Amino acid sequence: MTTHDTVPGIEERLRAALAARAELVRPEDLEPLTPVVELRPRWQSPWVLLATAAAVLLVLGIVFQGVSGGPRSDEIAPKPDEQLQLPPDVGRDWKADDQSEPARLDLDGDGTKEKVEFLAEPTDERDGRTRVQTTLSSTGEEAFGLVELGTTIGINALDPIDADSDGDQELVLYTTDLDGGPGAPFEPVVLDLRDGLLVRAVPDDPELLASGDVAVPGSETEYYDRVHLQTFGVDGATLVSTRSVNAFARAAGGMTVLRPESYVVDTYEWTLDDQGVLRPGEPGCLVQVPEATTPCESDSADDLPYVTTESTDTIGVGEQVALEDGGLGYRARVEDQGGPTLVVDGPGAEGSVYGLNVPEPRVHVVSPGYLVGNDAASVLVTSGSDPGAMEVVVQTADQAGLVRLRPVGEIALGSGSTADGRAYRSWLTGAGVLVTAVAGDDGSWDAWQWVRVGDTEIAPLPWGTICFDDVEDPTSGRAC
């Protein structure tokens, strides 16, 4: 978000981001009012320092970024037996956003639900702090906390939890990363009532308690990294999360993740200990399928890479064809214009030509549409005499003509042997996906999918392992 955004534009982005996050979540100054409080004498564990520091940060409404050079929350914890001077009460005059809904839950365990309101700090970009406040039914006293959630628009709580099984309930909010793009991680914010304050509970493993595409540390390459697919939610009165057992390739820029339709996940139930730390239980197992999960079985596994079909219909010199391009309406023909030449007709490409560089060129009837999206022509050209020759030709973004996409990355496009003697073979699937399989030492094959990584470049992303009875016949693909 930039300072050049108009207010309506900001609100539109905020609301769109919140709506997207909501879909991912399943089942779902001015006067000091609080006196000095003695710290509780539980200092045997380092987690107490972390939890206390987090409480201080929450009430102050401060976010420390590592790149800023400021202190981290675990560096400013008070020492044992010191008194903590609580900060001034802030935000009483803030107003709730019209898209925010008060939460109702039993914070103090007396059997009566409190009404919790969310007041927005006024800022130009609607990304300030949120004051969380209520009046306790058991005492009539006010309790409050300050959180930063990434936005102050549309603050809505998930179902409450009782993570410490003490009879009262904890409030569950969640953060929003407006600039992170599709799959950007976000996390729950669990607030527990302690000494009249709503204090954020610190996760023992914050990375595990997140939702979205969570990068594997150290996995980044020039063209991709690997991510775990994660979710969190509330089941009954329990905070639960899932994490894919395997990590999947994500193209640089984050727009493409090689996510199977079905994959195995570890599941965790989170509990709150006496020190205010959220801790995961022992992992369980589920299979994530579209729109649901199913119990694991002994042979549960991720879907195989979708490489078990092959486009084999082609045309040569003097022939033409209506490309199978998802209804875009392009036609291709190969002419002899002093050499074999590809000619493409269709939207923005009437008579566009490209001189082919492979011997005995064969143009595939199926377009490699995954490399261009839904608004441009794309053609795969192979050779009738050289199995190692292959090129992808696409319409330029400005529809000024046709251009070859240059392969870059870890493996070659085509067929042959790698520098260390491993066989590889590339083909176009029936769905228009360009893939390459590279032989392993144990008879298995590593599958790679080619994706667009620049205006005129494509790179392979690792897709998984598969076995073939005969790699020349992709339909023989099977689990190893």
Residue, then its C-alpha position, 0 to 999 in steps of 0.5 A: m500500500t502506498t501513500h498515493d492510494t486514494v481512501p476508497g482505493i485503500e478501503e477496497r483493498l482492505r476489504a478484499a484482503l479481509a474477505a480473502r482471509a476469511e475464506l481461508v479460515r475454517p469453521e470458522d491519552l489518556e489517563p492512567l487507570t490501572p495501578v502498579v501490579e506485582l509480577r507473578p513469581r514464576w521465573q524458572s522458565p525462559w518462556v515467562l520472560l517471553a510471555t511477559a515481554a509480549a504482554v508489555l508490547l501488546v499493551l503499548g501497541i508497539v510492533f518491533q521489526g527486526v530490520s529496523g534495528g530496534p529491540r526484540s520482544d525477548e530482549i526487553a523483558p523485566k527482571p524478576d521481582e521488579q514492578l511493571q508500571l502499566p502504560p496510560d490507557v489509550g484509544r478510549d475516543w476511537k470509533a469502531d469501523d462499520q464493518s467490525e462486529p463486537a464479539r461475545l464470550d465469557l472472558d471471566g468465567d462467570g457464565t455470562k458473556e461479555k461484549v467485546e468491542f474493537l475500536a480503530e485508531p484513526t490513520d490515513e491508511r486504516d492500518g493502525r492499532t485496534r483497542v479491544q475493550t469490554t466491561l467484565s460482568s463479574t466485577g463491572e470493571e473495564a478490561f482492554g488491550l491493544v493489538e495491531l492486526g494489519t488493518t482496522i477495517g472489518i475486525n471480527a473474532l473467530d469462535p472463542i476457545d478455552a485453551d487452558s481448560d479453566g472455564d473462561q474463554e479466550l478471544v481469537l482475532y487474526t492478522t491480515d497482510l495486505d501487501g503479501g499477495p495470494g497465500a501470504p501467511f497470517e496468524p491468529v491473535v489469542l487474547d487472554l484476560r490477565d490482571g484486568l488486561l487482555v494480553r496476547a498469548v505467545p505461541d511456542d512455535p509461531e511459524l507452526l501456528a500460521s495460515g497460508d504458504v509458509a516458506v521453508p527456511g533455506s529453500e530459496t533459489e533464483y526461481y523458486d522456494r518451497v512452502h508448507l501449506q498451512t491453516f488454522g481454525v477453531d474446532g469446538a473450543t479448541l484452536v487447531s492448525t494443520r501443516s502439509v507434511n511435504a513442502f511444495a515449490r512456489a515460483a519467485g513472486g509467489m503467483t504459482v504454487l505446485r499444490p496437489e489437489s490432495y495432500v497429507v497434513d499434520t494436525y495440532e491442537w493448541t493449549l495455553d499453559d500457566q505461563g501464557v504460552l500456546r503450545p502444540g500437542e502431538p501431531g495427528c494426521l489428515v488428508q486435505v482434499p478439495e473443500a474438506t479433510t478426510p482421515c489418514e489411512s496407512d497408505s495415504a500420500d500426496d497426489l502424484p504430479y499430474v504428468t501422466t498424459e501427453s499431447t502427441d497430435t502435431i502438424g508440419v509444413g503445409e498444414q494448419v490447425a485450430l489450436e486447442d487453447g481453451g477457446l481463445g480462438y487461435r490458429a496455427r500453420v507452418e509455411d515454407q518461407g525460405g525455411p519453415t515458418l510458424v504463422v499464427d492467426g487470432p486475437g491480436a495476432e493476424g498473420s504473426v510469423y516466427g522462423l522456426n529453428v528446429p529440424e523437421p518442426r512439428v507444431h503441437v495441436v494443444s497449446p502450452g497455455y499454462l505459460v501465458g494465461n488466458d489472453a495470448a497465443s502459445v505454441l510448442v514446437t518439437s522436432g520430427s528427427d531430434p528428440g532433444a529439440m524443443e521450443v516454446v513460441v508465444q505472443t508478446a504482451d503487446q501483441a506485436g508479434l511472436v517470441r521464443l521463451r528461453p529455458v533457464g534454471e536447473i535442468a534442460l528442456g527437451s530430451g537427453s542426458t544430464a552432465d552426470g549421466r541421468a536421462y531426462r525427457s520433456w513433454l506437453t501434457g494433455a492439459g497444456v502443461l510443459v513438464t520434464a522428468v529426470a531419472g533418479d538413481d533408484g528407478s524413480w523420476d523427478a518431475w518438474q513443471w515449467v513456468r513463466v519467470g519473465d517476459t521471455e523466460i521459463a524455468p522448471l519447478p520441482w513437482g514431486t517423484i513418480c515412477f514409470d514402467d516406460v518414461e516414453d509412455p507417461t500414461s504408465g506413471r505410478a506411485c513408486 
